[in-house]
């Protein structure tokens, strides 16, 4: 589809085979996406580096360190083992931008070729000034790559408030497949054919907002 003719796709039920989703990153955004996907009926495994976060999600169904005030779905399962995510139908990469390479290197040992990995983090890798898609090209070359980005707040998404995100892939068929897995009633997904543009937009939005405020 040409850039500029994006349209909403995705449903409140999985239409393909992607019913199990692994999420890398137990911060606010990763937890919010996990909560939404559980509400949509997906099987979700959330990886967090912090043992206390893993235990709290599994035992108390909360993540007070990163997403306070939200009661999580009891079916959401957290883990500290990346290998568990590699066997899911797709993986969302929600680790902070500066940690994506290290996590991807660890995941690479377990991830089969062609597994979809969706970049949900924003920013550039400081050490190299590379986009996160370029980082995954080097650290996780076997992945089928996509980018999910847009104007949203983790707490609002977790509470079920309406939000819209862009999902960018070079392969439109892959984009539809992923949108069907991620989209839900209050989470609209718009497919786009420009992963680089979507990454750049997410990386510079805060800089532009600050500049606009100064002006």
C-alpha positions as CSV (number, residue, x, y, z in Angstrom):
1,X,0.0,0.0,0.0
2,X,1.4,3.5,-0.9
3,X,2.5,5.6,2.0
4,X,-0.2,8.1,3.0
5,X,-3.1,5.6,2.4
6,X,-2.9,3.8,5.7
7,X,-6.0,2.2,7.0
8,X,-7.2,0.6,10.2
9,X,-6.9,-3.2,10.4
10,X,-7.0,-5.8,13.1
11,X,-10.0,-7.3,15.0
12,X,-10.9,-8.2,18.5
13,X,-10.1,-11.9,17.8
14,X,-7.2,-13.6,16.2
15,X,-8.0,-14.6,12.6
16,X,-4.8,-16.5,11.9
17,X,-2.6,-18.7,14.0
18,X,-1.0,-16.0,16.2
19,X,-2.6,-16.6,19.5
20,X,0.4,-16.7,21.8
21,X,2.5,-13.6,22.2
22,X,5.8,-13.0,24.0
23,X,6.6,-9.5,25.3
24,X,10.1,-8.5,26.1
25,X,10.1,-5.7,28.7
26,X,8.3,-5.5,32.0
27,X,8.1,-1.7,32.0
28,X,5.0,0.4,31.7
29,X,4.5,0.0,28.0
30,X,5.3,-3.7,27.9
31,X,2.9,-4.3,30.8
32,X,0.2,-2.2,29.2
33,X,0.4,-4.1,25.9
34,X,0.4,-7.4,27.8
35,X,-2.7,-6.4,29.7
36,X,-4.5,-5.4,26.5
37,X,-3.6,-8.6,24.7
38,X,-4.8,-10.7,27.6
39,X,-8.1,-8.8,27.5
40,X,-8.2,-9.7,23.8
41,X,-7.9,-13.3,24.7
42,X,-4.3,-13.9,23.7
43,X,-1.9,-16.1,25.6
44,X,0.8,-13.7,26.8
45,X,4.2,-14.4,28.4
46,X,5.9,-11.2,29.6
47,X,9.7,-11.2,30.2
48,X,11.2,-8.9,32.8
49,X,14.8,-8.6,33.9
50,X,13.8,-7.8,37.5
51,X,12.9,-10.9,39.6
52,X,10.7,-8.8,41.9
53,X,8.6,-7.6,38.9
54,X,8.2,-11.2,37.7
55,X,7.1,-12.4,41.1
56,X,4.7,-9.5,41.7
57,X,3.0,-10.0,38.3
58,X,2.6,-13.7,38.9
59,X,1.6,-13.6,42.5
60,X,-0.2,-10.3,43.0
61,X,-1.2,-9.4,39.4
62,X,0.2,-5.9,39.7
63,X,3.3,-4.1,38.6
64,X,3.6,-1.3,41.1
65,X,7.1,-0.3,40.0
66,X,6.2,0.5,36.5
67,X,2.4,0.6,36.1
68,X,0.9,1.4,39.5
69,X,-2.8,1.5,40.0
70,X,-3.6,-1.2,37.4
71,X,-4.8,-4.7,38.3
72,X,-3.5,-7.1,35.7
73,X,-5.3,-10.0,34.2
74,X,-4.8,-13.1,36.3
75,X,-3.9,-15.1,33.2
76,X,-0.9,-12.9,32.4
77,X,2.3,-14.8,33.1
78,X,5.7,-13.3,33.7
79,X,9.1,-15.0,33.3
80,X,12.8,-14.3,33.6
81,X,13.7,-16.8,30.8
82,X,13.9,-15.4,27.2
83,X,13.8,-18.9,25.8
84,X,10.1,-19.1,26.8
85,X,9.3,-16.2,24.5
86,X,11.0,-17.7,21.4
87,X,8.3,-20.5,21.2
88,X,5.4,-18.0,21.1
89,X,3.8,-17.2,17.8
90,X,5.3,-13.7,17.8
91,X,7.4,-11.5,20.0
92,X,7.0,-7.8,20.9
93,X,10.4,-6.1,21.6
94,X,9.5,-3.5,24.3
95,X,12.9,-3.3,26.0
96,X,14.4,0.2,26.3
97,X,16.2,1.3,23.2
98,X,19.6,1.2,24.8
99,X,19.1,-2.4,25.9
100,X,17.6,-3.8,22.6
101,X,20.9,-5.0,21.2
102,X,21.9,-7.0,24.3
103,X,18.5,-8.5,24.7
104,X,18.3,-9.4,21.0
105,X,21.7,-11.0,21.2
106,X,20.5,-13.2,24.0
107,X,17.2,-14.0,22.2
108,X,19.0,-14.9,19.0
109,X,20.2,-18.2,20.4
110,X,16.6,-19.4,20.8
111,X,14.6,-17.6,18.0
112,X,13.7,-19.7,15.0
113,X,14.1,-18.2,11.5
114,X,11.1,-16.2,10.3
115,X,9.6,-15.6,13.7
116,X,7.9,-12.1,13.7
117,X,9.6,-9.6,16.1
118,X,7.8,-6.3,16.5
119,X,9.9,-3.3,17.6
120,X,7.8,-1.4,20.1
121,X,10.6,0.7,21.6
122,X,11.4,4.2,20.4
123,X,14.7,6.0,19.9
124,X,18.2,5.4,18.4
125,X,21.0,3.4,19.8
126,X,23.3,6.0,21.3
127,X,26.5,4.2,20.7
128,X,26.0,3.8,17.0
129,X,23.1,6.3,16.1
130,X,21.4,3.4,14.4
131,X,17.6,2.8,14.3
132,X,16.4,-0.1,16.3
133,X,15.5,-1.9,13.0
134,X,19.2,-1.7,12.0
135,X,20.2,-3.0,15.4
136,X,17.9,-6.1,14.9
137,X,19.3,-6.6,11.4
138,X,22.6,-7.2,13.1
139,X,21.7,-8.9,16.3
140,X,18.6,-10.8,15.3
141,X,18.8,-11.3,11.5
142,X,16.6,-14.3,11.4
143,X,13.5,-12.3,12.6
144,X,10.6,-11.2,10.4
145,X,10.7,-7.5,11.5
146,X,7.9,-5.0,12.1
147,X,7.5,-1.7,13.9
148,X,4.7,-0.7,16.2
149,X,4.6,3.0,17.2
150,X,2.2,5.9,17.9
151,X,0.9,8.5,20.3
152,X,-0.3,6.6,23.4
153,X,0.1,6.5,27.1
154,X,0.7,3.2,28.8
155,X,-1.7,3.8,31.7
156,X,-4.5,4.8,29.4
157,X,-4.0,1.7,27.1
158,X,-3.9,-0.6,30.2
159,X,-7.2,0.9,31.4
160,X,-8.9,0.3,28.1
161,X,-9.0,3.9,26.8
162,X,-9.1,4.2,23.0
163,X,-5.7,4.4,21.2
164,X,-4.4,4.1,17.7
165,X,-1.0,2.9,16.6
166,X,0.9,2.4,13.3
167,X,2.3,-1.0,12.5
168,X,4.8,-0.9,9.7
169,X,6.2,-3.7,7.6
170,X,7.7,-4.1,4.2
171,X,5.5,-7.1,3.6
172,X,1.8,-6.2,3.7
173,X,0.7,-9.8,4.3
174,X,2.9,-9.9,7.5
175,X,1.4,-6.5,8.5
176,X,-2.2,-7.9,8.3
177,X,-1.2,-11.0,10.2
178,X,0.4,-9.0,13.0
179,X,-2.4,-6.5,13.2
180,X,-5.0,-9.2,13.6
181,X,-3.0,-10.6,16.5
182,X,-2.4,-7.2,18.2
183,X,-5.5,-5.2,17.4
184,X,-8.4,-5.0,19.8
185,X,-11.6,-3.1,20.4
186,X,-9.9,-0.1,21.9
187,X,-6.6,-0.5,20.2
188,X,-6.8,0.4,16.5
189,X,-3.9,-0.7,14.3
190,X,-3.0,1.2,11.1
191,X,-0.8,-0.6,8.7
192,X,2.0,1.4,7.0
193,X,4.6,0.3,4.4
194,X,7.5,2.5,5.8
195,X,9.2,1.0,8.8
196,X,12.1,3.4,8.7
197,X,9.7,6.4,8.6
198,X,7.7,5.1,11.5
199,X,10.9,4.6,13.5
200,X,12.2,8.0,12.8
201,X,8.9,9.6,13.8
202,X,9.0,7.8,17.1
203,X,12.6,8.7,17.7
204,X,12.3,12.5,17.0
205,X,8.8,13.2,18.4
206,X,10.0,14.3,21.8
207,X,12.8,16.5,20.3
208,X,10.2,18.2,18.1
209,X,7.8,18.6,21.0
210,X,10.4,20.3,23.1
211,X,11.4,22.6,20.2
212,X,7.8,23.5,19.6
213,X,7.4,24.4,23.2
214,X,10.5,26.6,23.1
215,X,9.3,28.4,20.0
